[in-house]
Amino acid sequence: MLSWTGETIMAFDTSMSRVKAGQIWYLPVALLQFLSAILPFFLALVLSQLRPLPPRRQRGSAGGGGRGRVGIMSYNIRCGVDRRSTYDLGRAAATIEEQEPEVVLLQEVTDGGMSNGWVGTTFVGASEQPPVGDQLELLAEALRCSENTSKYKECTSAYLGPFDLTTVNRTGTYGIGILTTLPVLATERLQYSPYGDRQGRGAIGMPVELREGTRAWCICTHLQHDPTGLEQELQVEELLDWIEKLERDSGVGNVVVGGDMNSPPFFRGIRTLMKELGEDGRPGAITFPYVGKSIGTVLDYLFVRGEEIERGASRVRVLDSDTASDHYPIMRTLA
């Protein structure tokens, strides 16, 4: 197929050269050649995403119960840069402070400040001078010093990164992290297997004490940005294998998984996650707007699995009034 496509592209280039030379009647021919070149790849992508999912994995049950409510937020903060490429990490801190979640799963957090005009994944220009340091700790310190709430006086953080962006011609770095006010029992990290020369990705997990007698793994991840969805699918398989190992080794059977999956709901990787972790992890509204608040797609998810925490868990709420990032934060409450 690649050989045939290459020959078709060469024919398309020849036709376009003739169009540029004034032979405009070659334009329909060029368009047909272009469509015939990309159609096989488009069909392969559609078929790869629609093929049947494997059977759901078998897992043990977790009994018991408890009372109290715990807020979980997943938030891609774009390293403190909004959709207008304006840097202000304080706006992300204010969003967290306003909602007061006990656990915050953060994506696109940098510990490198500015590098040649780049803050993490975004170019903001040389005029901006963000504080050089670990943004996770800057957020934690801002929340600890809050005058509006004392919840974050005792706040634990953990970071995975930095991941290098030079392979995609950017000079910034980024990572993922977790902030929590709950007792933390451990911290585990996973780096996904490398895929060509793409930048690194991974997951970070903490088993936390939600309330007396109830523990849960809180896991944050940020999947690759592959428009075919194939790389996300491979990372989802790694993530689920890792979660199984965490549950088996720790004896903690409750799991919260959130993050920017870089995948719309029809991608196979997301359909696998919804099958394994629950379809209610999908928000009912867009989380990544293109135009205004109504045109965009869902890229962020927040899954809850485990008998002790599934019952009474709220549906995913999208905070679409937030403007601190190019993603909307999402939240769930565990009863």
Residue, then its C-alpha position, 0 to 999 in steps of 0.5 A: m500500500l505504501s508503494w502504491t500511495g507513494e506513486t499516487i503522491m508523485a502523480f499528484d505532485t506532477s498534476m499540481s505542477r501542471v496546474k501551477a503552470g497554468q494548465i488548470w484543467y489538471l486540478p480535478v485530476a490532482l484532487l482525485q489523485f490526492l483522495s485516492a492516496i489518503l483514502p486507504f489510510f483513512l479506512a485503516l484508521v476507522l477499521s482499527q478504532l472500530r474492531p471489537l474490544p477484548p473481554r473485560r479483565q477479571r478482578g476481585s471485589a472490595g467490600g465495606g463502606g464509609r461516609g464523607r465526601v471527597g472531591i477529585m479534580s483532573y486539570n490540564i493546566r497547560c503550564g499556566v498558559d491560557r488559550r491566548s498564550t498568556y501566562d498566569l499560574g495564579r489563575a489555575a491555583a484560584t480555580i483549585e482553591e475555589q473548588e476545594p478538591e481533596v485530590v488534584l490530578l494535574q497534567e502539563v506541569t513544568d519544573g523548568g520555568m521559561s526556555n527560549g520563550w517556551v513555558g512547558t508546551t506553549f510559546v509565550g514570547a520573551s516578554e513573559q518571565p514566569p518564576v523558575g521552579d517547580q510549578l507543582e510546588l508553586l501551586a502547593e505553596a499558593l494553596r497553603c498560603s490561601e486566605n480563603t481556605s485552610k484545607y491546604k495547610e497540609c498538602t502533599s505533592a508528587y511529580l513525574g517528569p520532566f519530559d523533553l519536547t525537543t523531539v517536537n521542536r520545542t524547548g520546554t519541558y512538562g510533566i504530571g503531578i498530584l496534589t492532595t490533602l489526604p494521607v498518602l501511603a506511597t507513590e508509584r510511577l510508570q513511564y510508558s514504553p517509548y514509541g519512536d522518537r516521541q516525547g515521554r509520557g507516563a502515569i503517577g499513582m498514590p494510594v490515599e486514605l479517603r476516610e477511615g477504613t477506605r483507601a483508593w489508588c488515585i492515578c494521574t496520566h497524560l496520554q500521547h497526542d497521536p491523531t490515529g489513536l494507536e499510541q494511546e491504545l498501547q499506553v492504555e494497555e500498559l496503564l491497565d496492566w500497571i493498575e492490576k499490579l498496583e491492586r494486587d501488590s497493595g491489596v487496595g481495590n479502589v481506583v480513581v484514574g483521571g487525566d488528559m487522554n488526548s482521545p475522543p470517546f470513539f477512540r479504541g483506547i478510551r472505549t477500552l478504559m470505559k469498558e474496564l473502569g466505567e462509562d460514567g468516567r466520560p464527561g457529558a460536555i466538551t473539555f477541550p473547546y475549539v470555538g466558544k464553549s460549545i464547539g470542541t471535543v472531549l479529551d479529559y476523563l475521570f474514572v472511578r472503580g471499586e465497590e466502596i467508592e462507585r456507589g454515590a460517586s457523582r457524574v463528571r462535572v465540567l467547569d466550563s467557566d474556567t479560562a486559565s488553560d486550553h482545557y476545562p478542569i473536570m471534577r467528581t465527588l465520592a460519597 
